[in-house]
Amino acid sequence: MRRVIFAAIVFLILGWRCAERHRVYFQYGEEVKPIGRVGDGNINFLWVRSLLAAPGKDFEVFDGSIVVSDLRNRLYLINEMGKIVKSIRLKGSVNGKVLINGEYAYFTTSGDRFRLIKLSLRNTGDKIEKKVYSVFEPVLVDSLLLVVSMDGKVYCMSKENLGVVWIRKLKNRVYFAPFSVDGMVYIIDFSGRLFSVEIPYGKLRKATDLPTMPETVLPVDDTLIVFGGRDGKLLLYNVTENRIRWMVKLHGRIVSKPLLKNGMLIVGTMADSIYMVDFKKGKVLDRIYIGEPVSTDMVGVGTVAIFGSLSRKLICFDIIKKQVVWKCKLKGRVISNPLLFGDFLVVGCEYKYVYLFELR
């Protein structure tokens, strides 16, 4: 009898855990209630879904569905109702962003297998894999993919069949994920040196020595790039002139991508502060203490900025009034950058949760 009771208890626990993995939680039942104001309307909580593990840092959108990876080697497509349309099992966890071009997703995986993968989101059997030791997301320039490996190798591949066009080699290991500006790809190594790679010829040139190790990058236009560093340094680099236009030292580590509004850079730091910096001159106009570390990129909606915090909150900051409008408590520390698509805002937090909000 004891064995039967024990087996029943184990069965109930396992069944509950399996159901918990992909459960949709509705905080207010079927009733949608606003959590705060955004401009002339409200922001409404719609749903929160649990995954198998913590979501990745960035979200994408494909055919109206949210594309999200988790740390348990899964790639999901979740629709606006919170239903998982597709759950794709991978042989490694996704690094960084999932690059979407047409119906195909391009990404690198690490863990059990280091791979560059091209995957159709409509037909998951349509997949190509290449062995590349990379922990960075690929960059797409026209019809070519650029992938950087951990040992400093730079691969240029065809986006059609992932065939290698050329390979270049840096002397040092790569520090930061490559990014593109006006058809040129930029790479930062562990010595803080910024390199430019000319596509499609593969000319590798040293651009400059950066005075900080960047944690975030904001390409403003074809010539200007904003870098935010781990030591709190914020700088503006001119690509054409190959020089740093200005640099300012802020208090706290900068991991959040700055937001450019009305000629000002809105910069959040891990020292619980938001800075307003003149974009042209690099002068600090104001510092607002908000009591929360800014741990994600900011999303601009009208005159407000919405971002996540390691204190388990989604925060709305009014740029004009220079004050926090509201804070929304979540189930974990916010680790994913908020994504705005249409009238919806999606954000992911620690453990395994993805939230969807509606702007009305």
N, C-alpha and C positions, 0 to 999 in steps of 0.2 A: 504493500500500500504506500509506503514511504517513497519507493522508487517511482510509482505512478504520479504521486503528488509532485515530486522533484522534477520529473520529466515535463509535467504540465506547466510548472513555473518557468522552466528553461524555455519551453516553447512560447509562452506568452511574452517573456522578455525579448527573445530573438525576433518574434513577430512585431513587437512594438518598435524595436530598433530599426528593422527594415522599413516599416511604415514611416518612421521618423526621418529617414534619409531624404525622401523626396516629398515631404509634406509641405503644403502651403498653409501658412498661418495668416488669418485675417484678424487684425487687432480689434476691429470694431464689428465683427460679424459681417453681415452683408451691407451694413450702412457705412458709407464713405463720409468721413469727417475731416475737416481741414486741420492741419497742424500749424499753419501760419500764413502770413500774407507774403505775396511776391508781386510787387507792383500794384496793378489794379485788380488782381485776382488772388485766389487762394492756392496753396499747395496742399494736395490731398494725399493721404496715405492709401494705397491700393492693396498691396500684398507684400509679404515677405516669404521667400521660399528657401528651404534648406537644401544644400547639395551634399555630396559625399565628403567634401573637405572644403577648406577655405578657397574662395574664388581668387582668380588672378588679379593682377593690378589694373588691367584695362579691359573695357568692354567694347564690342563692335556691334553693328546692326546689319542683318541680312534678311531681305524679304519681310520686313516688319517684325522679325524676331531678334532677341538679344543673343549675341554670341558670347559665351563666357566659358573659360576653362577653370579647372580646380586643381588642387595639389595631389589628387588621387588619379591623375592621368586620364581625365575625362574632358571632353569638349561638348558643351550643351548648346542647343537652340531652344530658347524659352520665349513663348509668345506673350502678348499683352495681358492675357488672363492668368499668367503664372504657370501655364502648362508646359511641360518639357516636350517639345516637338521631336527633338532628336537628342540622343545621348550616345556619343561616339567614344569608344574605349581606345586609348592610345597606349603606346609602349614606353612612354616617358611623359614627364610633366612639361607643359608649354612654357617657354621662356618669353617673358614680355608680351608684346602685342601680337594679336592675330591679324595679319595683313590680308584684307579682302579685296579681290579684284575680279569683278564679274561674279560668277558662281563659285570661284575657287578661293580657298583660304591657304595662305602661305605662313608657315611658322616653323620655329625650331623647337626641339624637345631635348631634355636632358634627364638624367636619372639612370634608368636601366639602359637606355639607348640614346646616343646623341645623333640626331637626325635633322635634316631639313626636309619638310614635308609639303607637298602640294596636294590638297584634298578638295574634291568637289563637295559642296554643302548640299547639293541636290541628290547626287549619287555617290554615296560614301565609298563605293567600290572603285571609283575613279580616283586613284591615289598614286603618287610617285614619291619615293624616298631616296635621299642621298645622305651618305655618312659625312657629317660635318661636326667637328667638336666646337660647337658654339652655344653660348648662353644668351645671345642677343637676338632680337627679332630681325628679320631681313628688311631691306629697303628696296622699293621698286622705283626704277627710273625708266620710263618708256616701256620697252619690252624686256628689260634686263633686271635681274635680281642681284643685289650685292649683299653678301653674307660675310661676317667677320668671325673668325675662330678665336678661341681663347689664347692660342699661342702666337697671334699676330698675323695669321694668314688672311688675306682678303680675296674672296672668291667672287667672280662675276659670272653669273649663270643665265641661261635663257629661261624665261618664265614659262615657256611652253613645255619643255622636257627636262628642265634642270640640268641641261648640259653645260659643262664648264667652258666659258669663253676665254678667260685668263685668270691667273693667280699672281698676286703680289705678296710681299712679305715685309712686315714692319720689324724693327729691331727689338721693340719691347712688346709686352702683352697689352691688350686693349683694355681700357678702363671703363669706357662708357659706350652705350649702344650707338651705332652709327645713325646719322640723320642726314636728310637731303635739303638743300637750298638751291633753287633754280637750276636743277639738273646736276648739281655738284654734290657729292657725298662727303661728309666730314666725319673724322674718326679722332678720338682722344686716347692717348696711351697713358700708361701708369706714371710717366714722368711729367704729365700735364701738357704734353705737346699736342697741338691741333694739326691734323693732316687733312688735306683735301685730295679727293680721288676724282679724276676727270672721267666721266662715262661718255662713250664706251671704250675709250682707248686705254684706260688703266694707268694714266699718268698720276703718280703718287708724289705729292709735294708737301713739304712742311709749311704750314701757314704761319703759326706763331706759338710762343710759349705762354700758356695761360698762367696767371698768378694765383689761381685757385683750382682745386679739383672739383669740377662741376657735379652737382647732384641733379640738376634740371636744366633744360635748354628750351628757349622759346625763339624760334625763327620768326622774325617780325615781317620781313619782306625779302626781296631778292638780294639785299645787301647787308641787312642788319640782323644780328643774333644776340639775344640776351642770355647770359649764363648766371646761374645761381650756385654758390659753392657750399661745401660742408663747413667752411669756416665763417660763413655769413657774408662773404664778399659777393656783390652783385655788380656785373659789368656788362657793357655794351660793346660788341665787336663789329667793326665794319669790314665786310668781306672784300669789297672793291679796293679799299685803301690799305687793307691788311694791317690794321692797327686797332687798338682798344681806344674807343672814343672817351669813355669815362669809367670809373670804378668807385664804388662806395661800400663801406663796411657797415653791415647791419648786425644787430645783436641776435644770435641764434642761427642754427643750421637751416639752410634753405633747401627743402625737399619738394616744395610745392611750385609748380610752374606758374610764373607771374601772369597776371591778367592785365592787358593793356586797355585802358578806358580813358577817353577824354584827355589824351596826352599824358596820362599818368600810368605808372606801373604799380599795380596793387600786389604787394608781396607779403606772403605769410611766412612766418618762421616757427621753428620748434620752441622758441622762447616765448610762446603765448602772445605773440604780437603780430600786428598787421602794419606794414609800412606803405606810405604813399610817396613814390619817387618820381620826380620830373623826368620824363623820358628823354628829352633833348639834352638837358644839362646834367642829369645824374644827381640832382640835389634832393635830399630827404625833405619832403614837405610836411610830413606828419607821421607820428607813431601812435598807434592805438593799442592799448593792452586789452586783450579779450579774455584772458584767463584760460585759454585752451590752446594746445599746440596744433599748428596747421600741418596735417600729415598727408593731404592729397592735393591734386591740382584743383584750381578754382574754376567754376562754371559761371559765366556771366549771363544773368537774366535781367535785362533792363538796367536798372541802377543798383542791383544787388549782386553779390558774389556768394555762391553756395559752395561749401567745401566740407570735408570730413576731418575728424579729429581722433587722436589716439585715446581720448577720454570717452569713447563710445557715443559720440554725438555727431549729428549732421547740423551744420551751422549756416545761418543766413546773415550776411553782413551788408548793411546799407552803405554804399560808397559815398553818397551825398551827405547823409546824416552822420557818417563815421561812427556807427554803432551797430552792435549785434541786434538783429530784429527778433530772431527766435533761435532756439536750440531744440533738436529732436533727439531723444534718447533712443539708441539702437541696441541690438543684442550683443554687440562686440565692438572692438576698436575698428575704425574705418580704415581699410587697407587698400581699397580699390578707388581709382579716380572716378568721380561722378561723370556720367555721360548723359547729355541732353539730346533727345531725338524727338522731334515733333513737340507734342505737349507732355512728354514723359521725361522723368529723370530716374535713372537707375544708379544704384550704388551698392557696393559689396562690403561686408565687414567680416571680422575675424570669426574663426571657427568654420562656418559653412553657409552664411546667409547672404541672400540677394534681395534687395528692397526695390520696389517700384513706386514712384510718386507721380501724381498728375498735376500739371499746372493749369489752372482754370481762372 
